Amino acid sequence: MSAYEVTPIGTIKSSESKTFLKLAPEFIPALQALDGFSHINILWWFSDFDTEEFRSELKTEQPYKKSPEFMGIFATRSPVRPNPIALSTAEIIGIDYQNGIVQIAYIDANDNTPLLDIKPYTPSLDRVETPGVPAWCSHWPQSLEESASFAWENEFNF
């Protein structure tokens, strides 16, 4: 199997008051024409889970309260995976093109997490009108907006 090299384009900065993406200077020109998009897809590195042990775990014991007793990692949103890559969709609050900063509403990444890529969210490519999900998670919110007020703490076993 081939190895691939991935270079972060910046970091995710997260505090209690705001969350933003800070691009490395050489990547700032890549923000051109992002204005007008309300949301972006963010690829980031689960850096806190990048160990040989975590990368070798392929199944987990019931991470969600109503899920099957055991689940394969690819059936979860767990940070523990063969390649600790995360994908999040976030609302854009503002863009500082001069300094390479994209303020976003929220992301479940820790402060100083490596940022791998940004892609504009486009409904024609990213939205599925009637997605199918297993019965155990069919009560979960149907949108990012509904997720904000959902009691996620009642869903997890950790």
MOSUL-V212242 format. One record per backbone hydrogen bond with DSSP energy under -0.5 kcal/mol. NH is the residue of the N-H (numbers start at 1). CO is the residue of the C=O. If there is no record, write none. Layout:
BEGIN
nh->NH co->CO
nh->NH co->CO
END
This chain:
BEGIN
nh->6 co->4
nh->8 co->6
nh->9 co->115
nh->10 co->115
nh->11 co->22
nh->12 co->113
nh->13 co->11
nh->13 co->20
nh->14 co->12
nh->15 co->18
nh->19 co->104
nh->20 co->13
nh->21 co->102
nh->22 co->11
nh->23 co->21
nh->23 co->100
nh->24 co->9
nh->27 co->24
nh->28 co->24
nh->28 co->25
nh->30 co->27
nh->31 co->28
nh->32 co->29
nh->34 co->31
nh->37 co->34
nh->40 co->90
nh->41 co->119
nh->42 co->88
nh->43 co->117
nh->44 co->42
nh->44 co->86
nh->45 co->114
nh->46 co->44
nh->46 co->84
nh->47 co->45
nh->49 co->46
nh->50 co->47
nh->51 co->49
nh->55 co->51
nh->56 co->52
nh->56 co->53
nh->57 co->53
nh->57 co->54
nh->60 co->71
nh->62 co->60
nh->62 co->69
nh->65 co->155
nh->67 co->64
nh->71 co->60
nh->73 co->58
nh->75 co->72
nh->76 co->73
nh->81 co->79
nh->85 co->83
nh->86 co->44
nh->88 co->42
nh->90 co->40
nh->92 co->38
nh->93 co->103
nh->94 co->103
nh->96 co->101
nh->97 co->95
nh->100 co->96
nh->101 co->96
nh->102 co->21
nh->103 co->94
nh->103 co->101
nh->104 co->19
nh->105 co->91
nh->109 co->107
nh->112 co->12
nh->113 co->12
nh->113 co->110
nh->115 co->10
nh->116 co->43
nh->116 co->114
nh->117 co->43
nh->119 co->41
nh->121 co->39
nh->122 co->120
nh->125 co->122
nh->126 co->122
nh->127 co->123
nh->129 co->127
nh->131 co->128
nh->137 co->134
nh->138 co->135
nh->140 co->137
nh->147 co->143
nh->148 co->144
nh->148 co->145
nh->149 co->146
nh->150 co->147
nh->152 co->150
nh->154 co->151
nh->155 co->152
nh->156 co->152
nh->157 co->63
END
